[in-house]
Amino acid sequence: MLKGLLGRLDQWIARFALVSLRGLIWPFLIAIAAGSGVWMIRHQDQLNQMSQNRLPHDVRVNAVWYTAGALLALFVAHAVVAFVIRLRTGERQSLRATELVNQATACLLGLPFVAAMLTPTLETKRPILVLVFAIIAALCCVPTLMLFGGREPFDEDHDDKERRWDRIEKWLVFALLMAMFAGYALFFSRLAITNHHAIGSRTIDLGYYDNIFYQSIHGRPLACSFLKAESHVSAHFDPILVLLSPLYLLYPRAEMLLVLQSVWLASGVFPAYLIGRKVLDSRLAGLIIAAAFALHPAVHGANMYEFHSLTLIATPLLWALYFLETNNRRGYWITLPILLLIREDVPLLMCFVAAAAILTRKPGYARLGWVTVAVCGVYFAVVKLFIMTSPDLLNAGDESYGFSYYYRDMIPNHKGVQGLALSLLTNPSYTVQHMLAEPKVEYMMKLLVPLGVLPLVAKPGRFMLVYGFIFTLLATRKPVFETGFQYSMLLVPMMVALTPMGIRRLRDGQLPRMLAIEPQKVVVACLGVVLIASLAVSWRFGAIWKNTAFRGGFARITRELDEGQALRYQKIREMADMIEPGAGVTVTNKIGPQVSNRQHVFLYRQKKVKESHYVFLDERDLKGKF
């Protein structure tokens, strides 16, 4: 008898614990989150005080009423759901109703974190905290997203209604993808041109590349009068610019480069979409992966930092990864030469892509991998030994622009590549310490959080990230590990491509069985996390929405010209148009991109004033130099 009583007591306590968790604890937590989140959104002027927990007592009491209101709303929702269940089943299932309401409203747990991201300048003062808030808000939506399972792929046996829906879906997705492409291209073209007209661009680097395009279309491939040896090969070898230079005839000024870069990056949504659709067999997945690329703050930063050949790697690299995923050898071998022509160090990156392909153990990929490595190795050697002005890996030399200072802390004795190798081989603890410095952790979070950290799950494809990690995390020079510069393009395209592969690995692994859920629910939840995290991080760190954190290079961008800026640009254009096309001009850094479309143009510090017919200066560049 005692044993029976104890058994019933055990059952009662277990049920009480379950009811308390589902019917009391979770609703109460959701109500607290929803109430505080709504209060914060409605009282944004007090967010700074709230972030320091210094709200007056009467204000706190007032905020409690928001929580009470949220709790009441949850109670009403529970009653409605319970009533609907009883109508449909004829049974009273209060616990089931509570479970459904909790799951549907779990996303509200992230509301106070989203609201906290509205705190003025928080993204500049505490960026890591904002990134943590973003991923928490996204993860809070997982239970809600689990309610959805996604539609099954189209089947040939579906009836006519299903076929019609599939055709509608196909055209709707196509329209959304084209809108994404056109919207990105137009928005960033306009933004880049506006910033340029506000004198937000510099000779270093927009003026350099504008001059390269001008010189190349006039029969002097990769020539640049600003540089040593009056050629870009003293710094980089990027013959893709020569192939693109005929476009310069359409509008022979720096604005053409800014539009070209924006349209080029915008077109990356197409391979990103195809990768997502192929890997996860879903058009919706493709759209979300494409959106993640277009929303990524690092893509915006590279787009808005002048013009750089390295930025152009993003789209063809995504195409190459798509062709690898689909086993399209012809497409891959067509894309590889385009990638190699973008910059001399791209072959090193592609060796790691090839190694990742080998590690997949797919039939034929071992040969594809080692042939890629061989081709890249030969190309890199030929370029460094016979074309560029320095054969050194870090480009050291009197007639070259060396990059050893990028890695100054890893090369303490100024021994170049040898010193870097010695640091790696003899001081691994310092190497790890150097790579995990707080600014670099922040940088990696900005790259990975918008993608739900899923690229790190994608085995063995994640191996292709190694080169980008080495390039950026070993650096001392800050621009190399900041999202406002072009160097992130060594990582972001691959991270975007790896995101659906990471989701696929979770779907096909042990996670669904461990959680006792359908594999497709894992896909939906992960895609939801990616979309929400991408929107949140782009909102506080990207260029689409105004915030205090975004930088295009070294400075904040100008979104609209004020009256003074418009008048200044008009005067600069009038003066620039007065200069004869064949005249030599000496310029300062701010003025250079306005007149760099000529054969003879020099920076003031080059001391070639005697070779110039005009000197075009901005006094702001001359402070402290007399």
N, C-alpha and C positions, 0 to 999 in steps of 0.2 A: 504493500500500500504506500509506504514511504517512498519507494522507488518510483511509483507512478506519479505521486505528487511532485517529486523532484523533476521528473520528465516534463510534466505539464508546466512547471515553473520555468524550466529551461526554454520551452517553446514560447511561453508568454514573454519572457525577457528578450528573446531573440526577435520576436515580432514587435515588441515595444521599441527596441533599438532601431529596427528597420523603419517603423512608422515615424519615430522621432527624427531619423536622418532625412527621410524623404518628405515628411509632412511638416517638420519644424525647422531643422537646421538649415537645409538647402533653401527653402523659401525665405527664411530670415536673412541668409547671406545675400540672396539675389535681391531682396528688398533693400537691404543696406546699400548694395552696389548701385542699384537703379536710382534710389532716392538721392544718394550723394552725387551721383553722376549728373542727374538732371539739375540739382541745385548748383553744381559747379558751372554747368553750361549757362545757366540763367544768371549767374553772379560772377562773370569773368573778371570784373574789376577787383575781386577779392581773392583771386587765385594765388597771388604772391603771398598773402597772409596765410592762406590755407596750406601752401607748400611748406611753411615754417610752423604750422599748427599754432597760429597766434590769432585765431578768430575770437572776437569778443563773446562772452557767455551768452548774451541774448541772441546773437546770430547763430550760435551752435544749436540753441533750443529751437529756433525757427527751422533749421535744417532738418531736425528730427521729424518734423511734420511731413517732409518729403518722403522719408523712409516709411512713415505710417501710411501715407497715400499709396506708395508702391506695394506695401503689404496688403492693403485692401484690394488693390487691383489684381494681385495674384490670387487672393481668395475668391474674387468674382470669376476670374478665369478658370480656377479649379472647379467652381460650381457649374459653370457652363459646360466644361469638358465632361464632367461627371454626368451631367444631365444628357448630353449627346450620346455618351457611351451606353447609358441605361436605355435610351430610346432605341439604339441600334441592336443591343444584345439582350435587352430585357433583364439584365443583371446589374446589381450595384457594385461598382468597382472603383471605390474612392482612391485606393492606393495606386491603381493604374492611372487614374486621372491626374493624381498629384505627380506621378513620375513623368507623364507626358508634358504637363505644364512646366515642370522643372527643366526638362530637357529643351523645350522650346524657348524658354526664357534664360537659359544658361549664358547666352551671349551677352546678357546685360551685366554679367560679372565684370566684363571688360570696360564698361562705360566710364567708371571713374578714372581709369588709366588713360582713356582717350581724352576725357575732359581735362585731365592734368597736363596733357600735351599742349593745351591751349595757353598754359602759363607763359607770359611774355618772356622772350629770349631764353627760355629753358633749353631749346635745342642748341644754343651756342654755349651756355654756361655748363650744362650737364648733358652732353649728347648721348653718353652711354645710358644714362637713366631713361632718356626718351626712347632709345632703341629697345631697352628692356620693357618699357611700357607698351611699345608697339607689338612685341612678340607675345606678351601676356594677353593683350587685348585679342590678338588673333587666336591664341590657344583657347581662350575662354569660349570661343565660338564653336569649338570642335563638337561638344555634345549636341548643339543645335544642328550643326551640319550633318551629324550622324543620322538625323531623321530622314535624310534624303539618300537615295541610292543610285540615282542616275538612270537614264533610259538605256535599255539594251541596244547594242549596235543593230543597224538595219539588217533585216533578214529578207532574203529573196521570197520567202513564203508569206510575208506580211501582205495584208489585203490592200486594196487600192487606197483606202484612207491613210494607212501608214505610209504608203509610197508618196502620196501627195504631201504629207507632213514632212517626209524626208527631203523632198524637193524644196519645200518652203524653208526648212531649216538650213539647207545648203546655201540658198540664195541670201538668207538673212545673215548667216555667218560671213559670207563673202562681202556683203555690204558693210558689216561691222568692221571687218578686217581692212577694207579699203578706207573706211572712215578713220580708222586708227592711223593708217599710213598717211593719209592726206592731212589729218588734223595735226599729227606730229610734225610733218614736213613744213606746213604753213606756219604753225605756232613758233617753231624754233628758227625758221628762216627769218621771220619778222623780228623775233627777239634778238637774234644775233646781229641783224642789220641795225636795229635800234641802238644796241650797245656800241656797235662800231661807229655810228654817227654821233654818239655821245663821247667820242674819243676814248672809248673803253678798251680798244684794241691797241696793240703795240707793234713796233717794227719787229721785235722779238716776241712772237714768231709769225704773226699774220703777214707782216711786211716781207719777211724772208720768202714765204711760200707764194705770195702774190708775185714777187719778182721772179721766182722760179718758173711759174706758169708763163709769165710774159716772155722770159728768155727762151723757154723751151719751144713756145709756138713760133718764135722768131729764129729758129735754127740753132739754138745753143742749149742742148739738153742739160737740164739740172744746173745750169749756170745761175749764180746769184752774186751780184756785185757787193752785197753786204758782208760776205763770208771770206775766210782765208782761201787763197787760190781762186777766188771768185767762182766757187763751185760748191754745191751742196754735198758732194762726195767727201768733203773735208769733215763732215759731221755724220751724214747718213747717205745710204744709197737707196733711193726710192723711185725707180723708173716708172712706177704706176702713174706718177705725176706727168710724165712725158706723154703717156697714152691718153691721159685725161685732158691734156692741155688744149686740144682743139675746141673743147667746150668754152674756153676762155674767149674765143672769138665772138661768142654770143653776147658777152658783156664784159669787156676787158678791164675789170676793176675788182678790188678785193671782195666786194659784195657777192660776186659770183662764187667764190670759194666758200663763203659762209652758207650760201644756199645749197651748193653741191654737198657739203658735209652734212647738212641737215637732212636732205633728201636721201643721201646714201645711208645714214643711220636709220632713218624712218623705214627704209626698205628691209631692214633687219627683222621687222615683224613678220614677214612672209616665211623665211626659213624657221623662225622661232615657232610660228603657228604649225608648220608642217611637222616639226620635231615633236611638239606636244601631241598633235593628232595621231601621228604614227605610233609613238611609244605607248600612249594610253588609249588608243582606239576611240577617240572622242573629239568631236569638233569643239565642244565647250572647253575641253582641256587645252586644245590648241590656242583658242582665243585667250585664255587666262595666261598661258605661257608667253604669248605675244604681248599681252598687256604688261606682264611683269618686266619684259625687256624695255618697253616704251616708257614705263614709269620709273625705271631704276635711276636713282640720283647720280650714280657714276656715269651712266650714259649721258645724262643731262650735263654733267660737269665737263666731260670730254667734248661734247657738242659745243658748249659755250666758251671753251678756252681756245680762242683764236681759230687756227686751222692746223692740223697735224696729220702727217701721213699715217702715223700709228693708229689714229682714231678710225681710219678706213678699214682696219682689220676686222672690225666687228661683224659686218654683214657677210663677207665671203667665208669667214671662219664658221659662222653658223651654217652656211650652205655646205661646207665641207663636212661638218659633223652630221648634218642631215643625210648626206650621201653615204657616209660611213654607217649610219644607223640603218639605212635602207639597202645596204650592200650594192649601191650604185657606183661601181668602179669607174665608169666613164665620167660620171659627174664629178667624182672625187679628183680624178687626174686632170680634169679641165680646171677645177677650182684651185688646185695646189699651185700651179704657176702664177696665178693671179695673186695668191697670198705671198709667194716669194718675192714678187715685184713690189710689194708694199713697203718693205723696209729690210735692211740687210740682216737684222737679228731675228726675223720671223722664222727662218729655217730652224733656229734653236728651239723655238716654241713648238714647231711642227714635229720635231723629234720626240717630244713628250706625248704629243697626240698620237704619233705612230706607236709609241711604246704602250699606250693605253689600248690601242687597237689590238696589238699582239696579245695583251693580257686577257682580252675577251675570249680567246681560244676559239673564235669562230672560224669555220673552214675558209682558208685562203687569206685570212687576215695577218698571219705571220709573215707571209711573203709581201703583202701590201705594206706592212709595217717596216720591214728591213729595207725594202726598196725605197720607201719614203725617207728613211734615215740616210741612206746612201745618196739619194738625189739632193737632199738638204745639205748634207755635209760637203759634197762637191761644190754646190752652188755657193755656200758660205765661204769656202776656201778661195774660190775664184774671185769672188767679190772683194774679200779682204786683201788678197795678195796682189791682184792685178787691176782693180778698179778704184778702190778707195785710197785716200792719201796715207792711211796708216793700216798696217796689217795686225796691229795689236787688238786684242779682244775688247779692251776698254778704250780703244782709239787714241792712245797716247802718241804724241809726235808734234814737232814744231809747226807743221802745216795742217794740223788736224785739231779738232775740238775733242779733248779727252773727257772721259766720264768717270775717272777714278775718284774724283771728289764726291760723286754720288754715294760712294761706299767708304767714306773717310774713316769712320770708326772701325771698320773691318780691315782697313789697310793702314795700321798705325805708323809703319815705317816707310810709307810712300813707295812701295815696291809693286804697285799695280796688281795684275792678276796673280802673280806669285805670292804677294802679301795676303791677298784675299784667300787663296787656297791654304796658306799656312794657318791663318786664323781658323778656318773651318776644320782643319785637321788636328790642330794642337790645342784649341780652346773651345770645345763644344759647349761648355757651360755658359761662357760669355755669348756665344752665338745664339743660344736659346734665349738668354736674358735680353739680348739686343732685339731679337725678333718678337719678343712678347712685351716690349715697352708699351705703355698705356696708349699712346697715339696710334700704334699699329693694331692693338686690340680693337680700338674704336673703329679703325679703318676696315678691319675684317668684319666687324659686326655690321657696318654700313653696307658691305657687299653681300653678306649672307642673310641677314635678318629679313630683307624684303623677299627672299626666296625660301623663307622658313627653315633655313640651315639645311635644306634637303640635298644640295649638291654634295655635301660630305657623306651622305648615305649611299651615293651612287658608286658602288664598287663594280668593276675596277676602273670605271671611267674617271674617277676623281684623281687618278694618277696624273692626268694631263694638266692639273692645276699646279703641279710642283714647280714648273718653270716660273709661272707668275708669282708664286709665293717666294721663290728665291730672289727674283728680280726686285720685288717690292719690299719684302720684309727684311732683307739684308741691308737696305739702303739707309743712309744717314740723312740725305737731302729730303726734306719734308714733302715737297710736291710729288715725290715718287709714291708715297703712301697716303695721299689725300684724294678724295673722290672728285675734286674739281679739276683734275688733270687727265691727260690722255693715257697714262700708264695703266689705269684700271682696265683698259680694253684687253690687256693680256690675261684677264681673269673673268670678267663679266660675261662675255659671250659663251664661254665654256660652262660657267655656273648656270646660266639660263638653260643651256642644252641639257645639263646634268640634272636639273630639277625634276622633270618628268621621269627620268631614269631612276632617281632616288625614290619617287612615288611608286614606280613599278616594282622596285625591289621590296618596299614595305608591303605592297599588295600581295606579292607572290611569296613572301616569307612567312614567318611564324606569327606575325602580329595579329592578323585576323583570327587565327585559332586561339591565341592567348586572350584576346578580348571578346571572343565568342561573337564576332560580328561578320557580316558579309564583306568579302574583299573589296567590292565596289564602294562600300561606305568609307573605307580607308582612302580611296582615291578622291572621293568627293570632299572629305574632311581636309585632306592635304591641299587640294586645289583651293578650297576656301581659305585656308591659312595663308597660302601664297598670295591670293588676291587681296585679302585684308591687310596683311603685313606690307605688301607693296604699296597699297594706297596710303597707309599710315606713315610709312617711312618717306615716301615721295612727298607727302603733304608737309612734313616738317624739314626735309633735307633736299628736296628736288627743286626744279625750276618752274614747274607748272603753277604751283600755288606760292604766293608770297610768304616768305619766312625770313628769319634773320641768319640762317645757317648757310644757305646756298652761296657758293662761290663758283664763278667760271674762271678758273685759274687763280690768280693772286687776289682778286678783288671782287666785290659785289657787283652785280650787273645792273644796268639801267634799263628799266622796263618801258618807260615812256619819256620822251624828250620834253623838258620844260621849255619855256620861251627862250631863256638864255642859252640853253644847249642847242636849240634849233637855230638860233641866230648865229652862234659860233660856228656850227657846222656849215651854214650857208656861206659865211665869210671864208672859211677854209677852202670850200669848193671853188669859190670865185677866184681865190688866189692860185689854187692848184691848176685851174683851167687856163690861167694866164701864162703858165710855163709851157714853152715849146716842147713838143713830144721828144725831140732829140737832145734836149738840154740836160746837162748833168746837174744833180741836185744833192746837196748835203742836208740831212734831216736829223731831228732828234727822235727819241724812241716813240713818243706819242704821235708825232706827225707822219712818220714813215709810211704806214699803211695807206695813207691818203694819196701818196704820189709814187708808190713803189712799182707802178706799172710802166717802167721805162728801163732802158739798158743801163744807164749810168746813174745810180742813186747810192748814196753812202751814208753811214751813220756819222754823226758829229765826232765821235771818239776815234773814228778811223783816220782822222787828220788828212782827209783828201779834199779839203776845201779848195785848194788850187786847181783841182781837176773839175770843179763844179762851176756852173754858170749862176746857180742860185743857192742860197742858204735859207732853209725853211725851218724855223725853230719854234718850239713851245717853251716859254720861259720857265715853266714848272720843271722841265727836265734839266735846267741849268743851275738850279740852286746849289750853292756850295762848291761850284766847279770853276769859279773864276779866281 
